[in-house]
């Protein structure tokens, strides 16, 4: 693969930009599908490997989240300074290896290793994709382009649940008829290995994409200390924005990690029984939220300037508070409706936060800003929220109290997120993003 150095501040041709955006969206689809696959299969993995709820929380949240957070700052600097397409290529290779390690894992420690590698590579792959997309189009088209990447991720969640659930039930039936079929591996292991094979096809899809010229650069210093000082000048806007995204991520993690176990435990459904409608929930909520956030962000930008993109985020964060009671729903239909709305609002919040960073932070520290956001949200939300919910549930009486534990943690976090989004808007309107 060769990536010519582009020095001119121009944009790719429309055809190249469309293909690059499509390829990056499919990459986001693939990554999101793999992460969702673990959420879907965690109960079979728990039974097969005799895991506890605390180990599930550590595996789903802490191992992945800590690795994501620790790797985010160095990954952000690499994104700002190096050829991003090369970073995508080798990061995806490592991701595929991690899927193979997970599929063949003999014990809990091996599962943790696989999740750590995936988390570290997610810290590189996702921000690099957003950084590349921001350089494909001018600022007035950036909100829609960024939202399309999130649409790819949301679609991956839905398809991962649908295809994974149906495939799991089919493989289970074959395994019950002949345990020696398909190399004697349990169905959940086969699904991980199949996902690794799919990753090779994504590598081929990314090969024709060329590195776009970096836009809106203010200086060419490559020193991390200089970049940190430059980024610190945006603290009045960036800190409340990141805190809001951190608190929002707590609520998003609660839904993504614990919705599937609750359906199996509280409503006694198998993955195949809820795969169809849950995938529809994820697709409708996630895609509508991501696509709608692009339109809402563009509307907010027209009416309120670059900080206006966060006004819909305030409303969405407030909506998440009552929707976080989905785990206490008296039946599956109400559970599904509340979860759909929760996922929609979460997608709006997450997408608009990233759009605000790409619009208001200059190119040479944009990757660092995205990495800082990933670091803080991963460590203080992704790594801690799932096991914390498990511990709160245990203190309340056991696994049956998951719904109450989710509400107790997520309602105040959603309200806090709305307040910090509002603070970021107020600061920007007084002084601009720059301190």
N, C-alpha and C positions, 0 to 999 in steps of 0.2 A: 504494500500500500504506500502511495506517495501523496504527500500533502504540500503543495507549493505554498510558499510564504506569500501572503497577500498584504501589501502595504497600502494600497489605495483605499480611501474611506468610501467605497461604493458597496452596493448590495448585489447579491447574486441575481441572475436572471429570474423572471417569474417561474419558469419551469424548474430550474434548479432549486429555488426556494421551496416550491411546493413539494418536490420529491424529498428534500431534506426534512421538511416539517413532517411529512408522512412517515418517513423512516424513524424519526425521533419519537413520534407519537406511538408507533408500533413497538419501539423499544420500551417506552413507558408502559404500554399494554403488557408486554412480556414480564417486566419486572414486577408490576402490580399483581399479575396473575400468579407468579411464583410466591409472592408474599402471602397472598390470599390462600394459596394452596396449603400452606402451613396452618393457617387458621382453620380451614376446613378439616384437615386431617389430624388435628391435635388430639382429638378424643381417641381415634384408633391407635395413634402413636402412644398415647397415655396408657391404654389397656395393654398394648403389645409389649411395652417396655416398663410397665409398672411405675409410671411417673405420678408424683403428687401434684396437687393444684399449685403449690408454691413453685415446684419445678416447671410447671407449665407457664406460670407467670414469668419466671426467670428466663425461660427459653424464648417465649414470645416477646417479652418486653426488654428485660435487662441485657441479655446477651446481644441481641440485635441493636438495641438502643444505645448502649454504651459504646459499642464498636462504631456505630453511625456517628455518635457525637465526637468521640476521640479523633476519628479520621476526618471530620468535616473541615476543620481549619486548614490542615496541610492540603487537603483535597481542594479547598477553595483557592489557595495560593497557586496550586498546580493549574487550575482552570484559568486563572488570570494570566499566567505566564507561559504556559506550554501549549502545544498543538492539541486542541480539545478532542479532535477525532481520534488521535492516537490513544488518548486517555480512555475514550469510550471503548475502543477496540480491546485493549488489554484488561480493562475493568470487566467487560462482559466475559472474556475468557475466564477470569478468576471466578466470576459469578457461576458459570457453568460448572466449574470444578467443585464449588461449594454445594451445588445441587446434587452432584454425584456423591460427595462425602455424606450428605444427609441421607440419601437413599440407601447407602450401604452402611450406615452408622451402627456399630455393635452395642453402644451404650449411650448414656445421657451425655457424657463428656464429648463424644463425637458429634452428637446433635448440636451441642453448644459451639463447637469449633465451626461447624457448617454455618450456623447463624451469625457468628462473629465475622466470618469472611463475607457473608452476604451483606451484613450491616456496613462493614468498611467500604465495600464496593458501591453500596447504595449512596453513601456520602459523596462518592465521586460521580457516579453515572447520572443521578437525577439533577444535581445542580449544573453539571456540564451540559445536559440536554437543554435546560432553561437558558443557560448562557448562550448557547449556539442559536437557539430560536430567537433570542433578543437581537442577534446580529443579522438575521435573515430579512427583517422588515424594519421600516422606520418607526419612530415612537407612536405615531398616530394609529398604526396597525398592530402594535405589539400586544395590546390587551387580548385581542382575538386570537393571535398566534399562540400566546402563552396558554390561554384557556383550552386550545386544542390539544396541547400536551397533557393537560389534566383530564380531558375527555378520554384520551388514550389510557391513562391510568385507571380512570373510573370504569371504562369498558373492560379492562383486564380483571378488575375485581369481580364484576358480574359474570364474565365468561369463565373465570377461574372457578367460581362456585358452581355454575351450571355444568360445565364440562367435567370438572373434577368430581362433583357429586355423582353424576350419571356414570362416569367411568369407574368410580370407586365401587358403586353398587354392582356394575357388570362384572368387574374383576373379582368382587367378593363371591358372586354366584359361581363363576368359573373355579375359583379357589375352593369353594365348598364341595364342588363335584369332584375335583381332582387337585388335592393340595400340592402335588408335584408339578402341576402345570405352570408354565411361565417361570421356570428356574426355581420353583418352590418359594419365591419371594412373596411376602404379604402385599396386598393391593396398594397400600400407601407407599411402599418402597418403589413399586413399579411406576407410580405416578411421578415421583421425583426424578427417576431416571428418564422417563419420557419427556419431562420438562427440560432436562439438560440437552436432550437431542434437539428439541425445538430451538434452543438457544443458538445452536450452530447455524440454523437458517437465518436468525436475526443478524448474526455476524455477516453473512453474505449480503443481506439487505443493506447494511450500513457501509459496505465497501465502496460504492460509487460516490458517497457524500464527501464533498470537499470542505475544508476549513474556510468559513466566511471571514471577510475582513472585520476586524474589531471596530466598533463604532463608538463615538462620543468619548474618546479618551482625552484626559487632561494632562497626563504626564506619562513618562515611559520608565519610571524607576521600578526596578525589580526587587528592591529591598523590602522584606516583610515589615521591618520597623517603620519605614516610611508609609507603607500601605496601612498599617494599624493606626498611625497618627492621622492619616487622611480619613480613614473610616470613623475615627473617634470624633471628628468634627461634625458628623451627622448623628451624634448620639441622642440629641433631643427628639429627633423624629424616629430613629431606628430602635432605641431601647424600648419605648412603650409599644412599638409595633411588634417587636420580637416577643415581649412578655405576653401580649395579646395572642400571638400565634402559639406560644407555649401553652397557655391556659386552654386555648381551643383544641390543641393537640391531645390534651388529657381526655377531653370528651370524645374525640375521634377514636382514640385508642380503645376506650371503653367499649364503643360499638363494634369496632373491627375485631377485637380480640375475644370478647365474651358473648357476642350475639349467638354464634354457632354452638358453643357449649351449653348455653341456656336452652336453645331449642331441643337439644338432645336430652338434657337432664330434666328440665321443667315441663316440657311438652312431649317428651318421649318419642321424638321423631328420629329417623335415620337420615344420613346425609342425602340419600336418594330421594327421600320423601319431601325434603324442603329445598333441594338444590334448584328446582325450576323456579319457584316463586321468590326464593331468596336472591337468585341471580337477577331476576326482574327488579327486585327492590334495589339492589346495588346499581344496576344499569340505569334505572329511572332516576333514582336519587343522585347518583354520582355524575352521570352524564348531564342531566338537566342542571345540576348545580354548577358543574364546571363550565358547560356551554353558556348557561345563564349568567355566570359571573363575568364572562368576557363581555357580554352585552351590557350588564349592569355597570361594570367597570368603565366601559366606554361612555355610557350615559353619565355616570358620576364625574368622569374626567371633563366632559363637555360643560357640565353645569357648575362644577366646583373646582376645576383645575386638577392638577396631578394628585392632590390629596383627596379629591372627591371620590376616587376609586374605593376609598375605605368606608364611605358612608353606608353602602349596603352591607358591609361586614359588621358594622355595629348592630344593625337590625337582625342579621342572621345569627350573631352570637347570642343576642337576647332570646331568640326563638329556640336555641338549643337548650336553654335552661328547663322549660317544662317538658321538652321532648326527651330529655335524659331520664324520664320516668318510664321509658319503654320497657325496661326490665321488670316492671311491676304490673304490666298489662294483664287483664284477666283471661285473655284468650289469644290465639295465634293471629286472627285478623287484625285486632287492635295493635298487637305487637308489630305486625308488618307495616301498618300505616304509620305508626310513630317512628319506626326505624327508618322508613323511606324518607320522611320529612327530616329526621335527624341527619341522615347521610347527605341530603340535599343542602341543608344549612352548613354542614361541615365542609362540603366541597366549595361552597361560595366563600366561606371564610378563608380557607387555605389558599385558594386560587387568587383571591384579591390581595392577600398578604404578599404573595410572590410577585404579583403584578406591580404592587406599590414599590417593592424593592427594585425591580427592573426599570421602572420609570424614573425613580428619584435618586438612585445611587449610581455614580459614574462607572464606566466600563471597567477601568483598571482596578477597582476594588469591589466590583459587583459580585464576583465569585467569592471573595472573602466575606462579604455581607451575607450571601446565601449560605456559606459555610458556617458562619457564626449563628445564624438562625437554626441551621440543622444541629449544630453542637448543643445549643441550649435546649431546644425542644426535644432532642433525642434523649439527653441525659435526665432532664427534669420532667419529662412527660412520657416519652416512649419507653425509657428504661425503668421508670418507677411506677407509672400508673397501673399496668397490669398486675404486678405482684402486690401493690398496695391495695388494690381492690380485692384480691384474694385474701389478704390478711384482714381487712375490714370485714369481709364476709365471714371469715372463720371466727372472728371475735363476736359477731352477731349471732352465731349459732351454726355455721357450716355452709356447705355449697348451696343450700336452698335460699340463702339470703343474698345472693349475687345482685339481684335487682335493687334491693335497698342500698347495698354498698355502692353500686354505680351511681345512684341518684345522690347519695350523700357526698360523693366526691365531685360529680360533674356539674350539679346545679350552681354551686358557688363559683366554680371555674368559668362557666359560661358567662355569668354576670360580670366577673372580673375582666374577662376578655373584652366585653363590650365597652367597659370603662376605659381600658387602655387603648383600644382602637380610637375612641373619642379623643383621648389625650394626644395621640399622634396627629390626628387631624387638626386639633387646636394649635399645636406647636407649629405645624407646617404653615398654617394660615397666618400665624403671627410673624414667622421669621423665614419660612422656606425650609427645605430639608436640611440645609447647611446650617450648623450652629454659629 
